[in-house]
Amino acid sequence: MTAARIPVGGPSPYEVVVGTGVLGELPAMIGGAARTVVVIRPEGLAGIARPACEVLAAAGYAVREEEIPDGEAAKDISVAAGLWSRLASHRVTRSDAIVGIGGGAATDLAGFTAATWLRGVRVVLVPTTLLAVVDAAIGGKTAVNIPEGKNLVGVFHPPAGVLADLSVLGSLPRAEYVSGLAEVIKTGFIADPVILDLIEADPRGATAPGGRHALELVERTIRVKAQVVSADLRENGRREILNYGHTLGHAIERREGYRIRHGEAVAVGMVYAAEVSRLAGLLAPEAVRRHREVISAVGLPVTCGSGPWHALREAMAVDKKARGARLRLIVLEKAGSPVPLEDPPEGLLAAAFAEVAGPQPPGRAPRQRCPGGEDRLPLRPFGAPPARPAKRPRGRP
Ligand SMILES: NC(=O)c1ccc[n+]([C@@H]2O[C@H](COP(=O)([O-])OP(=O)(O)OC[C@H]3O[C@@H](n4cnc5c(N)ncnc54)[C@H](O)[C@@H]3O)[C@@H](O)[C@H]2O)c1
């Protein structure tokens, strides 16, 4: 067994245990007070969930397995309501526990169910996709979707522990694994450049769970997320930096009716955010080029086709991370230094989109100046009072 233990602080501290052969840690995370443990897992992952159920049964818990639909179909209030009825029939009390096994959709739903049952019971998450390991299972965000949008209904409910056994990632389709790499790369750009060095040293190896640096990449990414959410569980400040690449990414996902993988949309979104940073006079062109190179090296997209900008711009405006009427975009002040940029000029946003809208003609020189006319836009640090609304250029779409 090789394992790293990463502490997550905040109002309800817990540990992320990551490695191979770590399932034996599950009972300790459940604790001694529980008698019944309800294991929630998607259809299709019965084989992956079985060893966890066996470990729990061997530890003396009454294990009840509940199957949920695969993928996003699980994140529906009707699925949660079905589970509430099953929890009632299993007589799950406040001292009992839920284990959520699966990708981010399953861990989000298991977390939501645990948060709402009896106003909150213990949940341990066992993520089985790269995205869930490095992102979704950590930080206590739970949610279901409604027709009006993704993740609009949810609560913060930190897990009692996260157990990431990387051996299960071997059965993940490569495209799913690579999609999860977008969050790893994001972490490299916002906080830990060693991640980028490791990927550049072996880009092909980075695209598979058996790669030379797989454990280190995962561990470094988790450490950053753990640090950020420890300081800001409810996204009142610094947690916002994790949104790097997500504002345009979410808009692309909406435009594509969520048929595109999250990581693919975020990959383009990161190049976009880097271009905004460059056009705002913040980020050097080499850093933007590095975005394109690292992202392409693992097979993620850097362009999103040339659909109309105004539709994506509108979708960005309704992103739930926007505050009030303001658009807040996380940009890089320099490599490794993310900051929020409020209400950037519309011309700048559109110009940055032109850079990701289609394939780049070879040899094209990057533009150096901010189309809003300033070389450098005013930024405000986290927690500073809001700036006055920027004057909108005429002709805003
Ligand atoms: N709570 C958060 O902070 C947070 C953060 C990021 C994303 N999310 C959510 O995560 C979800 C996306 O997660 P995802 O990308 O893991 O998708 P997913 O949960 O839909 O899983 C993708 C597919 O992989 C399958 N799968 C899972 N593990 C497998 C394995 N080991 N082997 C083979 N197949 C396996 C699943 O059954 C599914 O078909 C979204 O709903 C998103 O909103 C939440």
The ligand as an SDF file (V2000), in Angstrom:
LIG
                    3D

 44 48  0  0  0  0  0  0  0  0999 V2000
  -18.7270   19.1400   -5.8730 N   0  0  0  0  0  0  0  0  0  0  0  0
  -17.7550   19.7160   -6.5410 C   0  0  0  0  0  0  0  0  0  0  0  0
  -16.9660   20.4940   -5.9920 O   0  0  0  0  0  0  0  0  0  0  0  0
  -17.5840   19.3860   -7.9960 C   0  0  0  0  0  0  0  0  0  0  0  0
  -16.4170   19.8020   -8.6550 C   0  0  0  0  0  0  0  0  0  0  0  0
  -16.2620   19.4470   -9.9850 C   0  0  0  0  0  0  0  0  0  0  0  0
  -17.2340   18.7110  -10.6380 C   0  0  0  0  0  0  0  0  0  0  0  0
  -18.3480   18.3280   -9.9560 N   0  0  0  0  0  0  0  0  0  0  0  0
  -19.3990   17.5380  -10.6180 C   0  0  0  0  0  0  0  0  0  0  0  0
  -18.8220   16.3100  -11.0440 O   0  0  0  0  0  0  0  0  0  0  0  0
  -19.5960   15.8190  -12.1300 C   0  0  0  0  0  0  0  0  0  0  0  0
  -18.6890   15.2700  -13.2000 C   0  0  0  0  0  0  0  0  0  0  0  0
  -17.9050   14.2460  -12.6380 O   0  0  0  0  0  0  0  0  0  0  0  0
  -17.1740   13.1410  -13.5500 P   0  0  0  0  0  0  0  0  0  0  0  0
  -16.4060   13.8060  -14.6090 O   0  0  0  0  0  0  0  0  0  0  0  0
  -16.4800   12.2370  -12.6130 O   0  0  0  0  0  0  0  0  0  0  0  0
  -18.3740   12.4460  -14.3200 O   0  0  0  0  0  0  0  0  0  0  0  0
  -19.3450   11.2460  -13.9410 P   0  0  0  0  0  0  0  0  0  0  0  0
  -19.5770   11.1460  -12.5020 O   0  0  0  0  0  0  0  0  0  0  0  0
  -20.5470   11.4340  -14.8130 O   0  0  0  0  0  0  0  0  0  0  0  0
  -18.5320    9.9710  -14.4180 O   0  0  0  0  0  0  0  0  0  0  0  0
  -18.1780    9.8220  -15.7660 C   0  0  0  0  0  0  0  0  0  0  0  0
  -18.4190    8.4000  -16.2490 C   0  0  0  0  0  0  0  0  0  0  0  0
  -17.3750    7.5400  -15.7800 O   0  0  0  0  0  0  0  0  0  0  0  0
  -17.9390    6.3720  -15.2040 C   0  0  0  0  0  0  0  0  0  0  0  0
  -16.9860    5.8840  -14.2290 N   0  0  0  0  0  0  0  0  0  0  0  0
  -16.7580    6.3920  -13.0010 C   0  0  0  0  0  0  0  0  0  0  0  0
  -15.7170    5.7720  -12.4390 N   0  0  0  0  0  0  0  0  0  0  0  0
  -15.3010    4.8310  -13.3140 C   0  0  0  0  0  0  0  0  0  0  0  0
  -14.2410    3.8850  -13.3050 C   0  0  0  0  0  0  0  0  0  0  0  0
  -13.3670    3.8200  -12.2950 N   0  0  0  0  0  0  0  0  0  0  0  0
  -14.1120    3.0520  -14.3750 N   0  0  0  0  0  0  0  0  0  0  0  0
  -14.9490    3.1740  -15.4330 C   0  0  0  0  0  0  0  0  0  0  0  0
  -15.9380    4.0640  -15.5050 N   0  0  0  0  0  0  0  0  0  0  0  0
  -16.1160    4.8860  -14.4580 C   0  0  0  0  0  0  0  0  0  0  0  0
  -19.2400    6.8580  -14.6460 C   0  0  0  0  0  0  0  0  0  0  0  0
  -20.1020    5.7760  -14.3990 O   0  0  0  0  0  0  0  0  0  0  0  0
  -19.7110    7.7930  -15.7490 C   0  0  0  0  0  0  0  0  0  0  0  0
  -20.2890    7.0760  -16.8060 O   0  0  0  0  0  0  0  0  0  0  0  0
  -20.4810   16.9590  -12.5970 C   0  0  0  0  0  0  0  0  0  0  0  0
  -21.7950   16.7200  -12.1880 O   0  0  0  0  0  0  0  0  0  0  0  0
  -19.9130   18.1650  -11.8720 C   0  0  0  0  0  0  0  0  0  0  0  0
  -20.9090   19.1350  -11.6170 O   0  0  0  0  0  0  0  0  0  0  0  0
  -18.5260   18.6510   -8.6500 C   0  0  0  0  0  0  0  0  0  0  0  0
  1  2  1  0
  2  3  2  0
  2  4  1  0
  4  5  1  0
  4 44  2  0
  5  6  2  0
  6  7  1  0
  7  8  2  0
  8  9  1  0
  8 44  1  0
  9 10  1  0
  9 42  1  0
 10 11  1  0
 11 12  1  0
 11 40  1  0
 12 13  1  0
 13 14  1  0
 14 15  2  0
 14 16  1  0
 14 17  1  0
 17 18  1  0
 18 19  2  0
 18 20  1  0
 18 21  1  0
 21 22  1  0
 22 23  1  0
 23 24  1  0
 23 38  1  0
 24 25  1  0
 25 26  1  0
 25 36  1  0
 26 27  1  0
 26 35  1  0
 27 28  2  0
 28 29  1  0
 29 30  1  0
 29 35  2  0
 30 31  1  0
 30 32  2  0
 32 33  1  0
 33 34  2  0
 34 35  1  0
 36 37  1  0
 36 38  1  0
 38 39  1  0
 40 41  1  0
 40 42  1  0
 42 43  1  0
M  CHG  2   8   1  16  -1
M  END
$$$$
